[in-house]
Amino acid sequence: MNRSILIPALLATLSLVACDKPTVVNVPAPAAPVTVPGPAGPAGPTGSQGESGYQGDTGKQGETGKTGDSNTVIVVPAESTN
């Protein structure tokens, strides 16, 4: 007797699980009102100008270099014309 009740109960459970479930459609909420900027107002007053900076000190002059005592010749290669 227990088997005769158990088998129809399992079949009923499986048939209910196999049913199509309705698709849930999310409806978007109404959009918030959009604010639109108005026309530009009049220009404000001109700002004050700042002070000029101070002139820096002049640096020290370096010593003059020594003249060369060798006969080094520097050869510059000709430019390639491709």
Rosetta silent file (secondary structure, phi, psi, omega in degrees, C-alpha in Angstrom):
SEQUENCE: MNRSILIPALLATLSLVACDKPTVVNVPAPAAPVTVPGPAGPAGPTGSQGESGYQGDTGKQGETGKTGDSNTVIVVPAESTN
SCORE:     score description
SCORE:     0.000 S_00000001
   1 L     0.000  -36.332 -179.569    0.000    0.000    0.000 S_00000001
   2 H   -64.364  -34.843 -179.691    2.845    2.401    0.751 S_00000001
   3 H   -72.029  -32.917 -178.960    4.221    1.933   -2.761 S_00000001
   4 H   -69.751  -26.729  176.449    0.909    2.634   -4.394 S_00000001
   5 H   -86.240  -35.925 -176.206    0.761    6.087   -2.708 S_00000001
   6 H   -67.512  -42.637 -177.571    4.464    6.834   -3.149 S_00000001
   7 H   -65.217  -48.484  176.855    4.584    6.324   -6.939 S_00000001
   8 H   -63.983  -31.897  178.317    1.693    8.722   -7.788 S_00000001
   9 H   -66.293  -41.191  177.634    3.125   11.295   -5.353 S_00000001
  10 H   -66.719  -41.175  178.306    6.500   11.175   -7.139 S_00000001
  11 H   -64.334  -39.380  178.716    4.828   11.436  -10.550 S_00000001
  12 H   -66.074  -40.788  178.997    2.779   14.435   -9.401 S_00000001
  13 H   -64.067  -45.259 -179.728    5.897   16.139   -8.027 S_00000001
  14 H   -66.082  -36.718 -179.754    7.847   15.569  -11.245 S_00000001
  15 H   -69.772  -34.230  177.185    4.979   16.809  -13.415 S_00000001
  16 H   -71.081  -34.362  179.476    4.713   20.011  -11.392 S_00000001
  17 H   -69.930  -33.450 -176.400    8.457   20.626  -11.643 S_00000001
  18 L   -78.258   -7.435 -178.588    8.370   20.159  -15.413 S_00000001
  19 L   -67.124  152.363  176.497    5.743   22.887  -15.928 S_00000001
  20 L   -70.152  133.568  175.509    6.660   26.113  -17.685 S_00000001
  21 L   -95.599  141.138 -179.694    7.365   28.929  -15.301 S_00000001
  22 L   -65.774  144.565  179.403    6.224   32.384  -16.389 S_00000001
  23 L   -79.735  131.204  179.870    8.968   34.723  -17.595 S_00000001
  24 L   -88.125  125.313  178.772    9.512   37.692  -15.306 S_00000001
  25 L  -110.160  120.170  178.076    9.768   40.976  -17.188 S_00000001
  26 L   -84.878  119.886  178.506   11.341   43.859  -15.325 S_00000001
  27 L   -90.873  125.465 -178.911    9.676   47.118  -16.234 S_00000001
  28 L   -66.572  147.110  178.280   12.079   50.060  -15.943 S_00000001
  29 L   -69.501  153.735  178.917   11.119   52.795  -13.544 S_00000001
  30 L   -61.263  142.997 -177.003   10.067   56.108  -15.073 S_00000001
  31 L   -69.042  146.596  177.318   13.038   58.316  -15.866 S_00000001
  32 L   -70.597  150.502  179.676   13.813   61.208  -13.560 S_00000001
  33 L   -62.800  141.341 -178.464   13.121   64.661  -14.992 S_00000001
  34 L   -94.034  127.819  177.961   16.073   66.101  -16.894 S_00000001
  35 L   -88.945  136.181 -179.690   17.173   69.571  -15.892 S_00000001
  36 L  -113.107  128.120 -179.006   18.185   71.892  -18.698 S_00000001
  37 L   -67.669  148.180  178.903   20.535   74.793  -17.904 S_00000001
  38 L   -85.074 -171.554 -179.823   19.236   78.285  -18.564 S_00000001
  39 L   -68.533  156.753 -178.880   20.982   81.122  -20.379 S_00000001
  40 L   -70.604  147.089  179.187   24.370   82.340  -19.160 S_00000001
  41 L   -85.374 -178.658  179.970   24.436   85.258  -16.740 S_00000001
  42 L   -69.156  156.799 -179.646   26.476   88.458  -17.039 S_00000001
  43 L   -70.389  147.296  179.615   30.279   88.289  -16.780 S_00000001
  44 L   -81.081  174.339 -179.644   31.816   88.851  -13.376 S_00000001
  45 L   -69.489  154.118  179.267   34.331   91.585  -12.492 S_00000001
  46 L   -73.452  138.081 -179.125   37.949   91.279  -13.654 S_00000001
  47 L   -76.108  163.018  178.983   40.301   89.972  -10.991 S_00000001
  48 L   -79.071  152.221 -178.099   43.320   91.870   -9.660 S_00000001
  49 L   -91.205  141.438 -179.031   46.751   91.140  -11.113 S_00000001
  50 L   -77.230  172.389 -179.851   49.423   89.685   -8.861 S_00000001
  51 L   -75.903  154.501  175.481   52.882   91.112   -8.162 S_00000001
  52 L   -75.454  151.134  178.781   55.851   90.447  -10.439 S_00000001
  53 L   -77.628  168.697  179.803   58.476   88.037   -9.177 S_00000001
  54 L   -84.825  147.849  176.765   62.020   89.012   -8.155 S_00000001
  55 L   -74.106  134.007  178.930   64.939   88.754  -10.587 S_00000001
  56 L   -75.454  164.320  178.445   67.321   85.962   -9.616 S_00000001
  57 L   -71.977  150.032  177.010   71.049   86.448   -8.990 S_00000001
  58 L   -77.238  138.349 -179.631   73.466   86.111  -11.898 S_00000001
  59 L   -75.300  169.011  179.939   75.562   82.934  -11.761 S_00000001
  60 L   -77.760  145.071  178.573   79.359   82.832  -11.633 S_00000001
  61 L   -80.056  135.678  178.174   81.308   82.874  -14.891 S_00000001
  62 L   -77.341  163.869  179.338   83.357   79.743  -15.543 S_00000001
  63 L   -76.070  152.226  177.463   87.084   79.782  -16.297 S_00000001
  64 L   -71.298  139.762 -178.950   88.322   79.848  -19.875 S_00000001
  65 L   -73.897  164.502  179.422   89.455   76.442  -21.132 S_00000001
  66 L   -82.351  148.287  176.461   93.014   75.547  -22.115 S_00000001
  67 L   -76.650  149.392 -178.347   94.017   75.551  -25.739 S_00000001
  68 L   -73.637  151.516  178.953   94.785   72.169  -27.266 S_00000001
  69 L  -121.070   17.263  178.647   98.361   71.060  -27.892 S_00000001
  70 L  -119.631  170.356 -179.004   97.729   68.141  -30.243 S_00000001
  71 L  -108.205   59.505  179.286   96.953   67.875  -33.955 S_00000001
  72 L   -81.028  130.170  179.327   93.627   66.015  -33.805 S_00000001
  73 L  -111.528  127.997  178.679   91.669   66.155  -37.036 S_00000001
  74 L  -102.104  122.339 -179.656   87.914   65.562  -36.932 S_00000001
  75 L  -106.256  122.097 -179.826   86.463   64.172  -40.155 S_00000001
  76 L   -95.624  125.066 -179.224   82.708   64.576  -40.611 S_00000001
  77 L   -67.469  148.410  179.414   81.173   61.933  -42.906 S_00000001
  78 L   -69.572  150.968  179.096   79.313   63.159  -45.959 S_00000001
  79 L   -70.704  140.507  178.395   75.494   63.067  -45.874 S_00000001
  80 L   -81.654  140.064  179.580   73.982   60.122  -47.689 S_00000001
  81 L  -111.328   83.302 -179.839   71.710   60.992  -50.625 S_00000001
  82 L   -97.269    0.000    0.000   69.150   58.187  -50.773 S_00000001
